[in-house]
């Protein structure tokens, strides 16, 4: 099978040349497009487990003195969907996605969930094509400095903000939707995070959850 120009370029960006190109094609094929070759859901399931194994091994070997309680939030920060989507953006995975018309029109190439799922599927495709060591090398290369700096991102911003407030005898922060813009198929939400002290910060994102996380992160930056 001959890969398209988009997939050949993606191969270069992820640093793996497939001996079975069909695996890469399947990894970037979303369920919204009708195709006899199948979509990437099964590969996504496998890729999530491969990523988890590689990150667990890497964290254990990288800090032999760390407790399970210290390792768990680091692990979660490295394998969560948001991180996978960030890595997918780094390699411009969205440009190679095979999407149905509805997903294309609704901005599917930029959607966090689609990008995160596709990144996991690509990991599985590399694993199926060349084994665990090849998948490990790609993961460590693409995740790069995120592994070294994971402590900075290990805690969920909303949890960290709540802990900050509680440590000072304050009530938990509140989150309010102050604006919604964009068409129904691709809305953007603006959320304000507020403390009883009167301090607040805002963030805008494509989902309420992401906007809340962003607002909490922005408020933490102000406080610290």
N, C-alpha and C positions, 0 to 999 in steps of 0.2 A: 504493500500500500504506500502511495506517495502522499506525504503530508502537504497541506496548504502552506502558503508563505507565512500566515499568521502562526501556525503551529510550529513551523521550523524556527521561527524567531523566538517563540516561547521556549522551545528546547534549549536554545542558546542562553536565554535569560535564567532558566532554572539550573543549567549546567548538567543536563543529562540527555544523551542521544538514545532514543528508544530503538531496541531491536524489534519490538512489536509495536509499531506506531498506532495500531488500533486502540491500544490502552490509553494513550494520551487523548485521542479523539473522544473516547468514551468519557474520560475524566472531565472534559470541558463541555459535555453535552447535557444541558439542563432538561428536566422532565417536561418543560413547556413546549418542547419541539417534538413532533412526531417523527420517530426514527426507528427503523428496524434494528439498528445497532445497539439500542438501549441507551439509558441515561446514566448519570453518575452517582445515583443514590447508593448502590451497593459498594462502590469504590469509596464513597464518602464514609460509610460505616467502617470499612477496614482502615482507611487512612487515619481516622480518629484514634484508633487503637495503636497503630504504628507510631504516630506522633507521641501518644502518651507514654509508650514504652521508651522511646528515645529520650524524651525529656526526663522521665523518672531516673533512668540510668545516668544521664548527664548531671542531674542535680545531686544524686547520691555520690558520684565520684568526685564532683567538684567541691563538696563540702562534707567531709567525713564526720565532722563534729555536729552537724545540724540535726535537730530533733525532727520527728514527724510533724510536729506542730509548726515548725519553721519551714519545712519543705513543702507542705501542702499548699499554702497560699502562693508560693513561688511557682509551683507546678500549675495551679489553676490559672495564674496570670499568663503563662506561656502557651497553654493549650486552648484557652477560651476562644470563642468564635471571633471576637473582636481582633485578637492578635493574628489569627489566621487570615482575616480579611486585610489587615494592615500589610502582612507579608505578600498577599495576593496583589495588592496595589503596587508594592515595590517592584514586582516583576510584570506589571501590567497584564495580569491574567484576564481581566475583564475584556480586553481587546480580542481575546481568542475564544470567548464563550460562545457556544452554540445555543441560541435562545429562540423561543417561539415569538411570534409577532407581538403578542400582548406584553410579554416581559421586555422586549426591546423598547416598546413605546412607553413603558412605565419606568424606564431607567434601570433595567435589570443589571446592566454591566457595572453599575455603581453601587448596587445594593450590598449591604454588609453580609447578610445571610447567604446570598448566592456566592459571593466571593469567598467567604469562609468555607462553605461546603465544597466549592470547587478546589480550593487549596488542599483540603483534606483528601479529595479524590485524586489529585495529582500525586500526592505522597503515596497513596495506595498503588497508583499506576507505576510509579518508579519501583516500589517494593515488588510488585508482581512481575515487572520487566527484568529486574536485575538483583533482587534480594534485599535483605535488611541493611547490609553495609552501604549499599548505594543510596538507599533511602536516608540512612543516618547522615551520610556526608552531605546530601542535599539539604536536609533539615537544618543541620548545624551551620551550614554556610548561609542559608537564607534567613535564619533567625538571628544569626550574628550577635551583635552587641546587646540584643534584647536579653540574652541569657546572662550576660555579665551584669546588667543593670536591673535585673528582675526585681530586686528588693524594692526599688522605687515604685513599681507598678503592682506589687503583690497584693495589696489590699484594695478592695473595691472602694472607689471614692466616696460613695454614699455611706458605707460602713465606717470609713475613716473619719468622715465629717461627724457622724453620729457619736463616735467614740470621743472626738475632740470636744463636742458639746457636753457630753455626759461627764467627762473628766473635770469640767469647770462648773458643774452643778446646773447646767442649762437644760432646757427641754430639747428633745430631738428636733432636728431641722424639718422644715416643711417645704413642700414642692408644689408650685402652682403653675398651671399652663396659662401663659399670658398672651400667646399668639399662635395662630395656625395659618400657614400660608401654602400656596401651591395648589395644583389640581388634586382632585380626590384620589387619583391613582398614584400620586407621588407627593404626599404632603410633607411639610416641614413644621416641626413643633419648637416653640420657644418656651423654655421652662425657667422659672426663677426659684432658686434655693434660698431660704431665709432662716435666720436665727432669731431667737427672742431678743437678742441684743440690738437688733435692727440691721445687722450686716447681711448683705445679700449679693448674689451673682446670678448671671443668666447664661444660657447656652442654647444653641439651635441645632437640631439634628433631624434625621429622617424618621426617628421613632421617639416616643415619649421616654422610653427607658434610656436611650442613648443621650437624650437631652438632659435628663435628670442627672446622669453620671457626669456629663460635661459641666453642668451647673455646680454640682458638688465639688468637682475638681477645681473649677475656677474660684470658688469660695475658699477652698483650702489654701490655694496659692495666695489669696489676699491675706488670710489669717497668718500664714507662715512666713 
